[in-house]
Amino acid sequence: MIANIAIHRDDQENPHVTMRNVDENGFGKKNRDWNPAFSNAKENQRGFVSSNDKCLDVREEWANYANNALENAQVSERISHLSHEERGFEEVPTVHLGHEAHAMEKRGVDTERGNINRDRQEYNRHVVDLQKFREQKQELYKKIEPR
C-alpha cells in the first residue's frame, strides 16, 4: 500500500489521501477497500480520514514496525503512535511553513507562520522545563516518602 497525500496550493480546502496498491509493477489503481476509514473522508467531515480509530491503528502498526527495527539496530530511541496530548505532553504543535515562507525565513525574512512557530517553540521550551521539574519533584517525593 502507498498513501499519496495531496495538498493543493490552488484548493487548500481539498487535502486528501489516495490509497493505492503497490506491487512489482509499481503503483496500482486507487484501492478504497484497503482501509475504508480512509475513503470518503471529506464527505464525513473528518479531514484526511473518516475514522480516527482506523488512522490510529495504522500509526500504531507503523510505530511497532519502526520500534522493532530500532531495537534490532540497537538504537535506544523509540517512536509512539500517540499524540503529545495522549502521552501527557503539553507542547503545542508548530504550523507548516510551506515552501514560500520557508524560503523567506531562510533568507532572514520573518513571516507570520515563522512568528507563530517561534512563539510556539519558546512556549514549548518552557513546557519542557516545567515537565522536567515535575519529574524531578516526583522523584524527590518518592525518596522522602515514609516506607
C-alpha positions in Angstrom: 0.0 0.0 0.0 1.1 3.5 -0.7 -0.6 6.6 0.6 -0.4 9.6 -1.8 -1.0 12.8 0.2 -2.2 15.7 -1.9 -2.3 19.3 -0.6 -3.2 21.6 -3.4 -1.9 25.2 -3.4 -4.9 26.3 -5.6 -7.5 24.5 -3.4 -6.5 24.5 0.3 -9.9 23.1 1.2 -9.2 19.8 -0.6 -6.4 18.0 1.2 -6.8 14.2 0.6 -5.0 10.9 0.7 -5.3 8.4 -2.1 -4.6 4.7 -1.2 -3.1 2.6 -3.9 -1.8 -0.9 -4.1 1.9 -1.4 -4.8 3.4 -4.4 -6.4 6.4 -5.4 -8.6 4.9 -3.3 -11.4 4.7 -0.1 -9.3 1.7 1.8 -8.2 -1.7 0.3 -8.9 -5.2 1.8 -9.1 -6.9 3.5 -6.2 -8.0 0.9 -3.6 -10.7 2.3 -1.3 -11.2 -1.2 0.1 -7.8 -1.4 1.6 -8.9 0.6 4.6 -12.5 2.0 4.3 -11.7 4.5 7.1 -9.6 6.5 4.6 -12.3 6.7 1.9 -14.9 9.5 1.6 -13.2 11.4 4.4 -14.3 14.8 3.0 -17.9 13.7 2.9 -17.7 12.6 6.5 -16.2 16.0 7.6 -13.2 14.2 9.2 -10.3 15.8 7.3 -7.9 13.1 6.0 -9.7 10.1 7.5 -13.3 9.2 8.2 -12.3 7.3 11.4 -9.6 8.4 13.8 -9.5 4.9 15.2 -8.5 3.4 11.9 -5.9 6.0 11.4 -4.5 5.3 14.9 -4.4 1.6 14.1 -2.2 2.3 11.0 0.0 4.6 13.0 0.3 2.1 15.8 1.3 -0.7 13.3 3.9 1.6 11.9 5.3 2.5 15.3 5.6 -1.2 16.2 7.4 -1.9 12.9 9.8 1.1 13.4 10.5 0.3 17.1 11.3 -3.3 16.2 13.8 -2.0 13.6 15.3 0.4 16.1 15.7 -2.4 18.6 17.3 -4.7 16.1 19.7 -1.8 15.2 20.4 -1.4 18.9 19.2 2.2 18.9 17.6 3.2 22.2 15.1 5.8 20.8 11.5 4.8 20.2 8.6 6.4 18.5 4.9 6.5 19.6 1.7 6.5 17.6 0.1 8.5 20.3 -0.4 12.3 20.2 1.5 14.5 22.6 -1.7 15.1 24.4 -2.4 11.4 24.8 1.1 10.9 26.1 0.6 13.7 28.7 2.9 16.2 26.9 1.8 19.8 27.0 3.7 21.1 23.9 1.7 22.8 21.2 2.5 21.8 17.6 4.1 24.2 15.2 2.4 25.1 11.9 3.6 24.1 8.5 5.6 26.9 6.9 5.1 26.0 3.2 7.8 26.4 0.6 7.4 30.2 0.2 7.5 31.1 3.9 10.4 28.6 4.3 12.4 30.3 1.6 11.7 33.7 3.1 12.7 32.6 6.6 15.8 31.0 5.2 16.7 34.4 3.7 16.2 36.0 7.1 12.7 37.5 6.4 10.2 37.0 9.2 6.9 35.6 8.2 3.6 35.3 10.0 3.9 31.5 10.2 7.5 31.7 11.2 6.5 34.1 14.0 3.8 31.6 15.1 6.4 28.8 15.2 8.9 30.9 17.1 6.3 31.8 19.7 5.2 28.1 20.0 8.8 26.9 20.2 9.5 29.4 23.0 6.3 28.2 24.8 7.4 24.6 24.3 10.8 25.2 25.8 9.1 26.5 29.0 6.7 23.5 29.0 9.6 21.0 28.6 11.4 22.7 31.5 8.3 22.5 33.6 7.8 18.8 32.7 11.4 18.1 33.8 10.8 20.0 37.0 7.7 17.9 37.7 9.6 14.7 37.1 12.4 15.7 39.4 9.8 16.7 42.0 8.1 13.4 41.7 11.4 11.5 42.1 12.2 13.6 45.2 8.9 12.8 46.8 9.5 9.1 46.1 12.8 9.3 48.1 11.3 11.1 51.1 8.0 9.2 51.4 7.9 7.1 54.5 8.3 3.5 53.8 
